[in-house]
């Protein structure tokens, strides 16, 4: 059985409607060049098609707030149906990709689909406050109906393998840095850190403040003698790579994000597995801790 997905929404600087749809459907290289995000056709072009396409799924419907943009996405990612209103796709799909990273609009856009009982993948970050996170959860018709994460949670290059972890020893400091803005990109730092250090413990905020023109820095301390964690978004004025410097008692290592396609593909595969199983595979408690940390830095 093929899982039919709808995809809705665009937000400034976010190419996920193009990339996520292409991973599911394949793509038209000539049309994808015009998507407005040069990195997307670049990494798609490095893959083997249709072998690297996700099996058993098709993005069949698209809606955005701009009909011309919807047509571009549909052409580039081979989506058959463009709808005029989001709810027009509701009876035709098995699950929804809400591909906007402006979290303040997630509740409004997700609500009708959640009330209809459809599984919804909400783009990162799911919310900017715990109150908004709770409001989204309250709309679920069953536990695990919502899936949300930074795909970097699954990036293999951001995970410490056993040999490296042993060499570094007990972790004393993590310094993580990403370009762009706290509201949209801090979660790219938080999710990998929580996977590395654990999400169960309630962390202590040490300080937060501005960086450059519109960046942010948040310093945290893990409890019970755990490490300090410095999370920095550098904003629009300071270019930076997306990196994690992990310092332990025995040494240190720098991890750099490199493979967008694999991270996105793995996250989508996890969502689809949850659609088939009837519940998200991701921990609600993990996402709650991530939202709490995002809110600390605002």
N, C-alpha and C positions, 0 to 999 in steps of 0.2 A: 504494500500500500504506500502511495506517495502522500506525504504530509504537505498540505497546501498552506502556505503562509501569506499573510498580508504584511505590507510594510508601510508605515506612515511617518510623515514629517521630515523636515529638514531644519537644521539650525546652523547659524554662521560658523564656518570653519570645520564642519563635521561632515565627512564624506561617507559615513557608514551606510546610508541608503544605497550607494553605489557598490561599495566593497562587500557588504553582507549579502546583497542580492546576487552579485557575481559569484560568490563562493557557492551559493545554492544552485544557480541557474547556468553557470558559464556566462560568457560575455561577448560582445561585439567589439573587437579591438579598435576599429576605426571610430566608433561612437564613444568608447570609453576615454579616448584621448581628450575629449571635450568636457569631461566631468568637472574640471576646475581644481582637481587635486592631482598634481603630477606624480605623486608617489604611488597612487593607486594603479594606474596602468603599468607603472614600472614594476611593482612587485607581482601583479597578476601576470605580466609577461614573462616572469622568471619561472612560472609554474608549468606543469604539463597538463593539458586539457584534452579530454574530460576527466582524466584520472584523478586530478586533485579536487574536482568538484565534489561537494557533499552528496552522497547517494540518498535516494528515498525522500527527497524534498524538492519542492518548487515554490519560489515566490511567484504567486499568480496574480496579485493585485497590488497596486500602489496608489497612495494618496499623499500629496503634499499640499501646503497652503499656496503653492504656485503651480498652476497647471502646466506652464512651459517647463518648469523643473521636473515635474512628474513625467512629462514626455521624454525628457533627456534621460532620466533614470530608466524608464521602461525600455527605451531603445538600447541603451548601453548594456543593460543587464537582462535583456530578453524577457521582460515582464509583459504578459499578454493583455492585462486589463488595467486601465486607468479609471479611477472612480472620482466623482465630483465631491462626494462627502465621505468621511471615514466610515460611517456606519453602513454605507452602501456595500461594503465588502463583508460585513459581519456574518451573513448566512452562507458565505461561499468559501470560508477559510477554516482551518483547524486550529490555528494559533496566530498570534500577532507579534511582529517586530516593531516596537516603538523606538524608532531610530533617531531620536532627538536627545541631545545632551544638555538642553536647557531645563534643568530639573524643576523649575517653577511651573512648567507646563505639563509635567508628567501626570499629575492627578486628573486634570481636565481631560487629557487625551486618552488615558487608560481607562477611565471610569466606565464608559459604556461597554467596553469589551470585557472588563472584569465582571460587571454585573450580568453579562451574558454567559459567563462561565468559561470564556476562552483563556487558555494559557497566554501570558503576555511576557515577552522579553523586553524589559525597560532598559534603555541605554544608560550607561554610567553618567553621573552618579544617580542612584535611584531617588535620592532626596538630599536636601541641604540641611534639614533639621530632623530631629527625632519625632517632632510633632507631625511633620509631613509624611515621614516614613510610616508612622502609626495610621495616618489617614488612608494611605494606600493599602496597607494590610487589612484595614477594616472593610475594604471593598471586595476582598477575596470571597469567593463562594466555597472554596475549599483550601486547606493549608497547602502551600507550595504552588499556588496558581501563578504567582509572580516569580520570575527569574530576573536577576540583575547582577551585574558584576563589571569590573574592569577586566577586559580580556587578558590583561597583563598578569592577572592571577594565575593564568595557565602557561605563561611564557617560560619555556624550559631554561632559557638563558638567564632568567632572574631567580632561579632556584639553586640553593647550595647542594651540590652532590655530596655524598658521604665522605669522599676523600678530602674535598675542600673544607667541609665542615670540621673534620678532624684536625686538619692543618691549622685552621683559623682558631679553633678552640672555643671556649665559652665567649659568646658575643658580648662586647661591652659598649659598642657604639654603632649605629647605623645612620649614615648621612645619605639622604635620597633627594634627587633633584630632577625636575622636569621643566620644560618650557611651558609657556602659556599661563593659564589662570587657575587660581585656587578652586573656584566653583566647578570648573569642568575637568581639571587635570589632577587635582590632589588625590583623587581616588586611584589614579594610576600608580601612585606611590604607596597608598595605604593598603590596598589589597595584597600586593606582593609582600609587604612588611608583615601584615597579619598572618599570611600563610607561613612566613619564615619564623615568626616569634610566637604565634598563637593568638587567638582572639578572645580567649576565655577571661583573661585578667583585665580588670578595670585599670586603665592607664592614667597616669598623673600628668596634667598639663603643667609645664614649667614656664613657658612664655610664648608669645606670638607677636609678630610685628610685620611691618611692610618691608619689601625688598625691591629696590629700584623704583620704577614708575608705578607698576601695578602688580608686583609679585607679593608673595606671602611666605613667611617662615613660621613653622610651628615646632616647638621642642617639647618632647614627651619623655616620660620615664616609665619603664615597665616596673611593676612592683616586685618586692622580695629580692632586691639586689639585681634586678634585670637591667638591660642596657638602656642608655639614652638613645632617643631616635629624633633626628632632625629632618623635617620634611620641608622642602623648599620648592615653590613654583616661581619661576623667574619672570613671568609676565611677558609683555610685548617688547620691552626695551633691552633685555639681556638674553641673547641666544644661548641655549644650553642643550647638551644631550640629556637623554633620560637614563640616569645611572644610579646605582646603589653602591656606596662604599661601606663595606662590612668589616669592622675592626674587632678582632678578638684578642684573647690573652696570648695566643700563639702566632698571630700574624693577621694579615688583612687581604681582602680581595675586592675588586671593583667589578660589578656586574652591569652590563649595558644592554638595553633593549635593542633588538635587531630585526626580529622576524614578525612583522605585523600579520601577515597572512596566516601563519600557523596559529598564532594566539587567537585571532578572530575565528578561524575554522574550528578550533578546539572548543571555544566558548559556545559557538552555535551548535556543535555536536552535543554538548552537555545539555543545552536547552532542549534539543530535539529528543534526546533520551528521556528527559523529564516529561515531555509531551506524551511519549509513548507509555511511560510508566504511570502517569497520572499525577505527578508531583515533582517540583523542582528538586534537583540534587544538591542545591546550595543551601547552606545553613542560614536560617533567618537571624540567628544570633551573630554570625559573622557580619552580615550586612548591617545589623543594628550597630555593632561596634564601629564599623567603617563610617556610618553616618554620624555617630557621636564624635568621632575624630574630625570629620569635615566641619562639623558645627563648632568645635573648639577653635578652629583656625580662622573663622569668619570675622 
